[in-house]
Amino acid sequence: MTPTMTTSPAAGAVDALHYLGVPYHIIGSSLRLVIAQNLVRCLCGDCIQSVETRDSASALYRQAGMEPPESLSQATGCPECHSYGYQRRTGIFEVAAIDDEMTTLIRSGADHQQLSNCLRKKGTRTMLQDGLEKAALGVTSIEEITRVCGCGHRSEPLPQPTDPLLEMVTP
């Protein structure tokens, strides 16, 4: 059986299990893999628009240890997507394998930051990095990634697609 719980990022699973009363030595000896995930909206393929990467987005890529793309895609809105600019959703993930070093840290009661640092040192990609890659590929927008991941990126305001449903109920 594979138990599931909601945590973000992957290191949060240890905190969540301990909060539920599971001792660290049990968590360390039984946890083998943690997959943290979140859903992001996919850009509409009919109205996707490419724009030059802004300095703030480039800084976010560099902060995540990634090379920024020359251009990114943004939502514009069309009849096909009901002027939202997005259709469907896809996942962004952080997959953390729990090896002997991680097990030792968990058993010792290491805090969230120590566990995250160990995962980064081992090359575990963050959800933000996975999301930024999907933004670079045109699957989603940088605005959607920053919204979902909660990072402080604020780009210049984009023209927002209108939401016909909200227009019906807004006075």
Backbone as ProteinMPNN parsed JSONL, in Angstrom:
{"seq_chain_A": "MTPTMTTSPAAGAVDALHYLGVPYHIIGSSLRLVIAQNLVRCLCGDCIQSVETRDSASALYRQAGMEPPESLSQATGCPECHSYGYQRRTGIFEVAAIDDEMTTLIRSGADHQQLSNCLRKKGTRTMLQDGLEKAALGVTSIEEITRVCGCGHRSEPLPQPTDPLLEMVTP", "coords_chain_A": {"N_chain_A": [[0.83, -1.165, 0.0], [0.491, 2.232, -0.78], [0.723, 5.058, 0.949], [-0.797, 8.321, 0.84], [-0.394, 11.86, 1.146], [-0.863, 15.379, 1.584], [1.692, 17.479, 0.917], [4.169, 19.988, 0.509], [7.231, 21.245, -0.117], [8.798, 18.066, -1.05], [10.31, 17.351, 1.237], [8.637, 18.082, 3.249], [7.006, 15.938, 3.8], [8.12, 14.369, 5.794], [7.901, 16.017, 8.051], [5.093, 16.155, 8.127], [4.35, 13.472, 8.608], [5.574, 13.08, 11.105], [4.163, 14.974, 12.61], [1.743, 13.693, 12.637], [2.246, 11.834, 14.542], [4.055, 9.79, 14.096], [7.069, 8.319, 14.965], [10.428, 9.591, 14.424], [12.388, 7.601, 13.947], [10.911, 5.501, 12.906], [9.828, 6.654, 10.61], [12.201, 7.165, 9.181], [13.115, 4.534, 8.769], [11.175, 3.416, 7.152], [10.331, 5.038, 5.018], [10.755, 5.425, 1.567], [10.48, 6.737, -0.874], [9.441, 9.919, -1.923], [6.993, 11.784, -3.478], [6.259, 14.889, -4.359], [3.667, 16.947, -5.522], [1.891, 19.2, -7.703], [-0.775, 20.861, -9.393], [-0.811, 22.611, -12.47], [-2.174, 25.02, -14.729], [-2.531, 24.403, -18.211], [-1.41, 26.093, -21.115], [-3.602, 27.337, -23.634], [-3.63, 25.821, -26.732], [-4.528, 27.054, -29.03], [-4.413, 29.818, -28.798], [-1.983, 30.577, -27.784], [0.747, 32.696, -27.071], [3.94, 33.902, -27.857], [6.401, 35.602, -25.994], [9.092, 37.878, -25.314], [11.455, 36.924, -22.853], [11.184, 38.341, -19.716], [13.173, 40.429, -17.51], [12.663, 39.886, -14.806], [11.647, 37.293, -14.872], [13.838, 35.97, -15.961], [15.626, 36.297, -13.857], [14.393, 34.701, -11.943], [14.679, 32.148, -13.102], [17.488, 31.966, -13.027], [17.912, 32.09, -10.274], [16.854, 29.649, -9.585], [18.818, 28.066, -10.53], [18.919, 27.614, -13.246], [19.174, 28.044, -16.801], [17.791, 30.845, -18.332], [15.147, 30.889, -20.774], [15.027, 32.342, -24.118], [12.542, 33.226, -24.881], [9.185, 33.154, -23.626], [5.938, 31.662, -23.156], [2.604, 32.965, -23.137], [-0.716, 33.354, -21.772], [-3.513, 34.281, -23.721], [-6.208, 34.173, -24.549], [-9.14, 33.046, -26.198], [-11.97, 32.073, -28.295], [-11.97, 29.27, -28.22], [-10.913, 28.505, -25.749], [-12.628, 29.755, -24.113], [-11.928, 32.365, -23.521], [-10.107, 32.197, -21.422], [-7.428, 31.482, -21.753], [-6.207, 29.239, -20.973], [-6.283, 25.651, -20.983], [-7.078, 22.481, -19.725], [-4.985, 20.705, -17.306], [-1.747, 20.088, -15.919], [0.799, 18.212, -14.214], [3.277, 19.339, -11.862], [6.298, 18.283, -10.433], [8.202, 16.99, -7.633], [10.525, 14.67, -7.025], [11.749, 12.644, -4.61], [14.154, 10.474, -3.705], [14.74, 8.349, -0.984], [17.622, 7.777, 0.452], [20.423, 6.164, 2.173], [21.809, 8.272, 3.495], [19.8, 10.225, 3.729], [17.989, 8.76, 5.277], [19.428, 8.526, 7.683], [19.543, 11.232, 8.439], [16.779, 11.753, 8.768], [16.122, 9.951, 10.86], [17.585, 11.148, 12.88], [16.099, 13.311, 13.458], [16.26, 15.585, 11.88], [15.656, 18.915, 10.721], [13.251, 20.461, 8.481], [14.615, 22.18, 6.667], [17.249, 21.164, 6.687], [16.801, 18.638, 5.569], [15.815, 19.39, 3.037], [18.085, 20.739, 2.038], [19.879, 18.597, 1.847], [18.6, 17.058, -0.123], [18.781, 18.839, -2.307], [21.535, 18.967, -2.602], [21.996, 16.436, -3.548], [20.943, 16.656, -6.018], [18.208, 16.595, -6.473], [15.453, 17.714, -8.183], [13.447, 20.617, -7.765], [9.897, 21.372, -7.359], [9.478, 23.882, -8.407], [11.614, 24.11, -10.263], [10.866, 22.071, -12.051], [8.466, 23.135, -12.918], [9.368, 25.552, -14.097], [10.789, 24.498, -16.218], [8.679, 23.417, -17.682], [7.358, 25.776, -18.315], [9.288, 26.96, -19.967], [9.14, 25.226, -22.092], [6.722, 25.884, -23.132], [4.4, 24.769, -22.182], [2.999, 25.765, -20.029], [2.474, 28.943, -18.382], [4.806, 31.425, -17.124], [3.65, 33.016, -15.196], [1.674, 31.332, -14.183], [3.229, 29.33, -13.0], [4.589, 30.78, -11.009], [2.402, 31.568, -9.508], [1.364, 29.121, -8.546], [3.587, 27.949, -7.281], [4.19, 29.836, -5.433], [6.294, 31.655, -5.411], [8.158, 34.74, -5.297], [8.09, 36.111, -7.751], [7.183, 38.763, -9.78], [5.842, 39.824, -12.595], [5.623, 42.34, -15.175], [2.346, 43.684, -15.515], [0.121, 41.688, -17.39], [-2.174, 41.773, -20.139], [-5.198, 40.665, -19.011], [-7.105, 37.777, -19.728], [-10.578, 37.862, -20.328], [-13.147, 36.722, -18.157], [-15.939, 35.169, -18.902], [-17.883, 34.037, -17.238], [-17.561, 35.288, -14.754], [-18.174, 37.876, -15.475], [-20.904, 37.725, -15.77], [-21.89, 37.624, -13.16], [-20.767, 39.716, -11.806], [-21.347, 42.9, -10.459]], "CA_chain_A": [[0.0, 0.0, 0.0], [1.223, 3.485, -0.855], [-0.072, 6.132, 1.545], [-0.625, 9.647, 0.256], [-0.72, 13.024, 1.976], [-0.582, 16.621, 0.899], [2.824, 18.262, 1.418], [4.919, 20.671, -0.52], [7.863, 20.296, -1.021], [8.907, 16.667, -0.64], [10.824, 17.244, 2.609], [7.511, 18.291, 4.149], [6.37, 14.669, 4.139], [8.67, 13.928, 7.078], [7.221, 16.839, 9.059], [3.683, 15.766, 8.193], [4.266, 12.173, 9.277], [5.91, 13.262, 12.514], [3.028, 15.684, 13.195], [0.697, 12.687, 12.851], [2.633, 10.987, 15.657], [4.987, 8.73, 13.717], [8.422, 8.671, 15.429], [11.418, 9.767, 13.362], [13.09, 6.353, 13.599], [10.003, 4.71, 12.054], [9.785, 7.336, 9.308], [13.478, 6.918, 8.521], [13.3, 3.138, 8.364], [10.134, 2.936, 6.247], [10.125, 5.915, 3.87], [11.685, 5.105, 0.476], [10.323, 7.674, -1.975], [8.412, 10.938, -1.725], [6.687, 12.539, -4.684], [5.428, 16.068, -4.122], [3.094, 17.349, -6.805], [0.881, 20.234, -7.75], [-1.302, 21.01, -10.737], [-0.773, 23.921, -13.103], [-2.987, 25.097, -15.938], [-1.813, 24.368, -19.489], [-1.794, 27.137, -22.052], [-4.443, 26.947, -24.761], [-2.829, 25.678, -27.945], [-5.048, 27.872, -30.116], [-4.147, 31.259, -28.642], [-0.704, 30.769, -27.103], [1.531, 33.786, -27.642], [5.316, 33.93, -27.383], [6.9, 36.935, -25.647], [10.479, 37.884, -24.859], [11.578, 36.682, -21.414], [11.439, 39.56, -18.951], [14.284, 40.344, -16.566], [12.226, 39.26, -13.555], [11.555, 35.847, -15.119], [15.221, 35.494, -16.111], [16.198, 36.235, -12.507], [13.817, 33.53, -11.282], [15.37, 30.979, -13.66], [18.859, 31.926, -12.499], [17.797, 31.765, -8.851], [16.592, 28.21, -9.511], [19.973, 27.358, -11.083], [18.6, 27.234, -14.617], [19.399, 29.054, -17.826], [16.494, 31.335, -18.8], [14.924, 30.82, -22.222], [14.935, 33.647, -24.769], [11.142, 33.63, -24.897], [8.228, 32.34, -22.878], [4.586, 31.742, -23.7], [1.63, 33.535, -22.219], [-2.134, 33.153, -22.068], [-4.151, 35.452, -24.314], [-7.653, 33.978, -24.566], [-9.803, 32.906, -27.496], [-13.244, 31.356, -28.124], [-11.742, 27.844, -27.943], [-10.673, 28.32, -24.308], [-13.6, 30.623, -23.442], [-11.179, 33.575, -23.142], [-9.271, 31.985, -20.237], [-6.027, 31.36, -22.109], [-5.731, 27.941, -20.481], [-7.121, 24.463, -21.089], [-6.488, 21.318, -19.058], [-3.957, 20.889, -16.271], [-0.679, 19.092, -15.896], [1.466, 18.204, -12.921], [4.69, 19.636, -11.64], [6.677, 17.27, -9.454], [9.503, 16.856, -6.981], [10.654, 13.251, -6.687], [12.871, 12.516, -3.682], [14.508, 9.121, -3.267], [15.267, 8.363, 0.38], [18.773, 6.877, 0.518], [20.967, 5.981, 3.521], [22.112, 9.573, 4.102], [18.518, 10.831, 4.106], [17.458, 7.96, 6.382], [20.164, 8.932, 8.885], [19.059, 12.573, 8.798], [15.402, 11.644, 9.263], [16.154, 9.298, 12.176], [18.158, 12.065, 13.869], [15.159, 14.4, 13.691], [16.677, 16.777, 11.132], [14.541, 19.785, 10.368], [12.837, 20.556, 7.081], [15.658, 22.832, 5.877], [18.364, 20.22, 6.544], [16.388, 17.612, 4.609], [15.777, 20.034, 1.721], [19.468, 20.974, 1.611], [20.447, 17.303, 1.456], [18.001, 16.699, -1.413], [19.344, 19.714, -3.339], [22.919, 18.548, -2.787], [21.95, 15.2, -4.332], [20.446, 16.958, -7.357], [16.76, 16.456, -6.597], [14.831, 18.916, -8.752], [12.291, 21.128, -7.041], [8.702, 21.591, -8.165], [9.69, 25.122, -9.144], [12.453, 23.814, -11.419], [10.058, 21.313, -13.001], [7.521, 24.089, -13.493], [10.078, 26.467, -14.987], [11.074, 23.755, -17.449], [7.425, 23.341, -18.439], [7.123, 27.12, -18.857], [10.234, 27.144, -21.07], [8.669, 24.397, -23.207], [5.454, 26.419, -23.618], [3.269, 23.996, -21.656], [2.284, 26.662, -19.135], [3.073, 30.285, -18.346], [5.607, 31.756, -15.945], [2.712, 33.532, -14.2], [1.022, 30.182, -13.554], [4.217, 28.668, -12.142], [4.825, 31.594, -9.813], [1.174, 31.523, -8.709], [1.234, 27.82, -7.89], [4.743, 27.685, -6.417], [4.24, 30.846, -4.384], [7.537, 32.421, -5.379], [7.914, 36.166, -5.315], [8.205, 36.72, -9.084], [6.084, 39.615, -10.218], [6.157, 40.401, -13.892], [4.78, 43.458, -15.545], [0.998, 43.162, -15.72], [-0.264, 41.277, -18.734], [-3.608, 41.897, -20.34], [-5.834, 39.461, -18.505], [-8.263, 37.331, -20.487], [-11.827, 38.078, -19.599], [-13.84, 35.52, -17.698], [-17.34, 35.439, -19.168], [-18.713, 33.62, -16.12], [-17.49, 36.332, -13.743], [-18.871, 39.052, -15.981], [-22.336, 37.53, -15.567], [-22.268, 37.792, -11.755], [-20.15, 40.901, -11.239], [-22.218, 44.063, -10.682]], "C_chain_A": [[0.887, 1.245, 0.0], [0.356, 4.588, -0.258], [0.197, 7.455, 0.848], [-1.016, 10.714, 1.267], [-0.344, 14.262, 1.192], [0.548, 17.353, 1.6], [3.494, 18.932, 0.24], [6.009, 21.462, 0.178], [8.006, 18.908, -0.404], [9.399, 16.504, 0.797], [9.717, 17.439, 3.638], [6.804, 17.013, 4.546], [6.856, 14.157, 5.493], [8.001, 14.695, 8.214], [5.773, 16.403, 9.241], [3.508, 14.431, 8.914], [4.562, 12.294, 10.773], [4.78, 13.987, 13.252], [1.873, 14.728, 13.479], [1.056, 11.693, 13.95], [3.581, 9.852, 15.324], [6.392, 9.149, 14.167], [9.413, 8.738, 14.262], [12.098, 8.463, 12.975], [12.213, 5.447, 12.731], [9.928, 5.333, 10.659], [11.054, 7.018, 8.532], [13.635, 5.502, 8.019], [12.255, 2.66, 7.348], [9.929, 3.789, 4.994], [11.179, 5.631, 2.801], [11.637, 6.129, -0.656], [9.211, 8.651, -1.622], [8.233, 11.659, -3.045], [5.752, 13.669, -4.279], [4.915, 16.531, -5.483], [2.118, 18.499, -6.625], [0.412, 20.331, -9.191], [-1.172, 22.456, -11.202], [-1.632, 23.87, -14.36], [-2.083, 25.1, -17.171], [-2.326, 25.482, -20.384], [-2.638, 26.562, -23.179], [-3.586, 26.917, -26.022], [-3.296, 26.544, -29.098], [-4.684, 29.346, -30.003], [-2.847, 31.557, -27.9], [0.096, 31.851, -27.822], [2.922, 33.78, -27.015], [5.729, 35.377, -27.136], [8.346, 36.795, -25.185], [10.507, 37.704, -23.337], [11.957, 37.978, -20.706], [12.571, 39.33, -17.956], [13.886, 39.636, -15.282], [12.107, 37.748, -13.709], [12.948, 35.253, -15.269], [15.88, 35.338, -14.746], [15.673, 35.016, -11.758], [14.467, 32.24, -11.796], [16.773, 30.854, -13.076], [18.872, 31.562, -11.016], [17.561, 30.271, -8.655], [17.735, 27.392, -10.111], [19.77, 26.902, -12.509], [18.905, 28.389, -15.565], [18.039, 29.535, -18.343], [16.347, 31.199, -20.314], [14.843, 32.234, -22.807], [13.503, 34.163, -24.795], [10.318, 32.651, -24.073], [6.862, 32.512, -23.522], [3.653, 32.315, -22.659], [0.22, 33.243, -22.698], [-2.703, 34.424, -22.676], [-5.665, 35.344, -24.309], [-8.218, 33.962, -25.969], [-11.137, 32.179, -27.279], [-13.05, 29.881, -27.739], [-11.555, 27.564, -26.446], [-11.593, 29.216, -23.474], [-12.926, 31.853, -22.833], [-10.361, 33.431, -21.865], [-7.785, 32.011, -20.572], [-5.436, 30.023, -21.704], [-6.767, 26.859, -20.768], [-6.371, 23.311, -20.426], [-5.535, 21.72, -17.94], [-2.911, 19.795, -16.44], [0.019, 19.206, -14.546], [2.873, 18.754, -12.987], [5.089, 18.814, -10.421], [8.042, 17.518, -8.834], [9.567, 15.409, -6.505], [11.921, 13.077, -5.861], [13.052, 11.059, -3.271], [15.143, 9.228, -1.885], [16.369, 7.314, 0.469], [19.276, 6.799, 1.966], [21.265, 7.305, 4.223], [20.827, 10.267, 4.565], [17.906, 10.09, 5.298], [18.125, 8.361, 7.699], [19.7, 10.308, 9.36], [17.655, 12.513, 9.396], [15.386, 11.043, 10.663], [16.691, 10.218, 13.265], [17.231, 13.244, 14.164], [15.534, 15.687, 12.992], [15.462, 17.604, 10.746], [14.337, 19.839, 8.852], [13.95, 21.123, 6.2], [16.857, 21.908, 5.661], [18.029, 19.139, 5.519], [16.361, 18.185, 3.19], [17.183, 20.267, 1.185], [20.128, 19.685, 1.137], [19.902, 16.878, 0.085], [18.586, 17.543, -2.542], [20.778, 19.305, -3.657], [22.989, 17.291, -3.665], [21.403, 15.419, -5.742], [18.953, 16.766, -7.551], [16.186, 17.78, -7.096], [13.612, 19.318, -7.937], [11.083, 21.206, -7.964], [8.847, 22.865, -8.989], [10.525, 24.867, -10.388], [11.683, 23.036, -12.474], [9.066, 22.247, -13.692], [8.183, 25.056, -14.459], [10.448, 25.78, -16.294], [9.819, 23.666, -18.311], [7.041, 24.702, -19.014], [8.036, 27.376, -20.051], [9.805, 26.355, -22.304], [7.337, 24.886, -23.778], [4.229, 25.648, -23.156], [2.377, 24.884, -20.797], [2.998, 28.01, -19.131], [3.899, 30.47, -17.08], [4.701, 32.289, -14.84], [2.011, 32.389, -13.468], [1.982, 29.469, -12.607], [4.443, 29.471, -10.872], [3.59, 31.624, -8.917], [1.096, 30.239, -7.897], [2.374, 27.567, -6.906], [4.911, 28.734, -5.324], [5.541, 31.603, -4.311], [7.23, 33.883, -5.664], [8.001, 36.847, -6.661], [6.962, 37.543, -9.387], [6.489, 40.227, -11.546], [5.279, 41.618, -14.126], [3.386, 42.913, -15.817], [0.745, 42.825, -17.183], [-1.746, 41.571, -18.916], [-4.254, 40.587, -19.919], [-7.015, 39.067, -19.377], [-9.53, 37.57, -19.66], [-12.447, 36.746, -19.247], [-15.331, 35.757, -17.87], [-18.259, 35.046, -18.017], [-18.722, 34.68, -15.032], [-18.226, 37.584, -14.183], [-20.373, 38.948, -15.756], [-22.772, 37.837, -14.14], [-21.679, 39.026, -11.123], [-21.039, 42.115, -11.506], [-21.54, 45.138, -11.489]], "O_chain_A": [[1.903, 1.299, 0.693], [-0.626, 5.01, -0.869], [1.289, 7.681, 0.327], [-1.864, 10.49, 2.131], [0.423, 14.183, 0.232], [0.396, 17.798, 2.737], [3.384, 18.472, -0.897], [5.691, 22.303, 1.02], [7.41, 18.613, 0.632], [8.945, 15.602, 1.502], [9.851, 17.003, 4.781], [6.07, 17.0, 5.534], [6.081, 13.576, 6.252], [7.585, 14.106, 9.212], [5.283, 16.294, 10.365], [2.609, 14.286, 9.742], [3.884, 11.685, 11.601], [4.473, 13.649, 14.395], [1.118, 14.917, 14.433], [0.263, 10.805, 14.263], [3.882, 9.03, 16.189], [6.86, 10.223, 13.789], [9.262, 8.043, 13.257], [12.362, 8.235, 11.794], [12.734, 4.7, 11.903], [9.962, 4.625, 9.653], [10.993, 6.645, 7.36], [14.222, 5.28, 6.96], [12.433, 1.603, 6.742], [9.397, 3.292, 4.001], [12.372, 5.601, 3.103], [12.644, 6.361, -1.325], [8.171, 8.261, -1.091], [9.206, 12.096, -3.661], [4.602, 13.437, -3.905], [5.646, 16.505, -6.473], [1.595, 18.733, -5.535], [1.126, 19.927, -10.108], [-1.392, 23.395, -10.437], [-1.796, 22.816, -14.974], [-1.016, 25.713, -17.176], [-3.52, 25.778, -20.409], [-2.415, 25.436, -23.623], [-2.897, 27.888, -26.333], [-2.547, 26.754, -30.052], [-4.651, 30.052, -31.011], [-2.641, 32.68, -27.438], [0.109, 31.904, -29.051], [3.065, 33.667, -25.797], [5.454, 36.263, -27.946], [8.767, 35.734, -24.724], [9.677, 38.268, -22.625], [12.939, 38.628, -21.066], [12.888, 38.194, -17.605], [14.673, 38.871, -14.724], [12.429, 37.002, -12.783], [13.217, 34.162, -14.768], [16.602, 34.371, -14.504], [16.419, 34.369, -11.023], [14.769, 31.342, -11.01], [17.194, 29.768, -12.678], [19.738, 30.816, -10.56], [18.017, 29.694, -7.668], [17.642, 26.168, -10.195], [20.371, 25.92, -12.945], [18.893, 29.555, -15.173], [17.216, 28.716, -18.752], [17.316, 31.375, -21.052], [14.62, 33.201, -22.079], [13.265, 35.369, -24.74], [10.697, 31.499, -23.858], [6.662, 33.41, -24.34], [3.875, 32.173, -21.457], [-0.009, 32.928, -23.866], [-2.414, 35.524, -22.203], [-6.346, 36.345, -24.084], [-7.827, 34.759, -26.822], [-11.4, 31.714, -26.169], [-13.871, 29.314, -27.019], [-11.98, 26.525, -25.941], [-11.365, 29.411, -22.28], [-13.313, 32.319, -21.761], [-9.959, 34.436, -21.279], [-6.973, 32.497, -19.784], [-4.297, 29.709, -22.05], [-7.969, 27.122, -20.791], [-5.153, 23.197, -20.566], [-5.314, 22.9, -17.67], [-3.163, 18.738, -17.018], [-0.159, 20.189, -13.827], [3.563, 18.656, -14.001], [4.305, 18.667, -9.484], [8.912, 18.161, -9.423], [8.758, 14.981, -5.681], [13.027, 13.327, -6.341], [12.211, 10.486, -2.578], [15.984, 10.094, -1.646], [16.095, 6.117, 0.55], [18.626, 7.311, 2.878], [21.002, 7.444, 5.417], [20.776, 10.827, 5.66], [17.371, 10.713, 6.216], [17.449, 8.517, 8.715], [19.489, 10.515, 10.555], [17.38, 13.15, 10.413], [14.714, 11.562, 11.555], [16.312, 10.097, 14.43], [17.536, 14.078, 15.016], [15.173, 16.771, 13.451], [14.385, 17.071, 10.48], [15.141, 19.331, 8.07], [14.202, 20.609, 5.11], [17.419, 21.873, 4.566], [18.871, 18.77, 4.7], [16.829, 17.542, 2.251], [17.447, 20.022, 0.008], [20.852, 19.682, 0.142], [20.653, 16.397, -0.764], [18.86, 17.02, -3.622], [21.191, 19.293, -4.817], [23.935, 17.116, -4.433], [21.394, 14.502, -6.563], [18.477, 16.773, -8.686], [16.411, 18.832, -6.498], [12.846, 18.471, -7.479], [11.213, 21.119, -9.185], [8.395, 22.925, -10.132], [10.185, 25.357, -11.465], [11.826, 23.305, -13.667], [8.855, 22.158, -14.902], [7.632, 25.353, -15.52], [10.426, 26.403, -17.356], [9.888, 23.821, -19.53], [6.456, 24.769, -20.095], [7.598, 27.953, -21.047], [10.076, 26.768, -23.432], [6.87, 24.366, -24.792], [3.135, 25.85, -23.683], [1.152, 24.77, -20.833], [4.012, 28.184, -19.806], [3.713, 29.76, -16.092], [4.958, 32.039, -13.662], [1.781, 32.474, -12.261], [1.58, 29.049, -11.522], [4.486, 28.907, -9.779], [3.717, 31.698, -7.695], [0.799, 30.268, -6.703], [2.15, 27.031, -5.82], [5.69, 28.54, -4.392], [5.876, 32.147, -3.259], [6.175, 34.217, -6.204], [7.988, 38.077, -6.711], [5.835, 37.065, -9.26], [7.39, 41.064, -11.598], [4.333, 41.886, -13.385], [3.253, 41.79, -16.303], [1.108, 43.578, -18.086], [-2.493, 41.614, -17.938], [-3.894, 39.522, -20.419], [-7.837, 39.912, -19.73], [-9.513, 37.481, -18.432], [-12.283, 35.761, -19.966], [-15.936, 36.472, -17.071], [-19.31, 35.66, -17.835], [-19.768, 34.952, -14.443], [-18.833, 38.275, -13.365], [-21.046, 39.962, -15.573], [-23.905, 38.266, -13.924], [-22.047, 39.367, -9.999], [-21.446, 42.344, -12.646], [-22.141, 46.178, -11.761]]}, "name": "protein", "num_of_chains": 1, "seq": "MTPTMTTSPAAGAVDALHYLGVPYHIIGSSLRLVIAQNLVRCLCGDCIQSVETRDSASALYRQAGMEPPESLSQATGCPECHSYGYQRRTGIFEVAAIDDEMTTLIRSGADHQQLSNCLRKKGTRTMLQDGLEKAALGVTSIEEITRVCGCGHRSEPLPQPTDPLLEMVTP"}
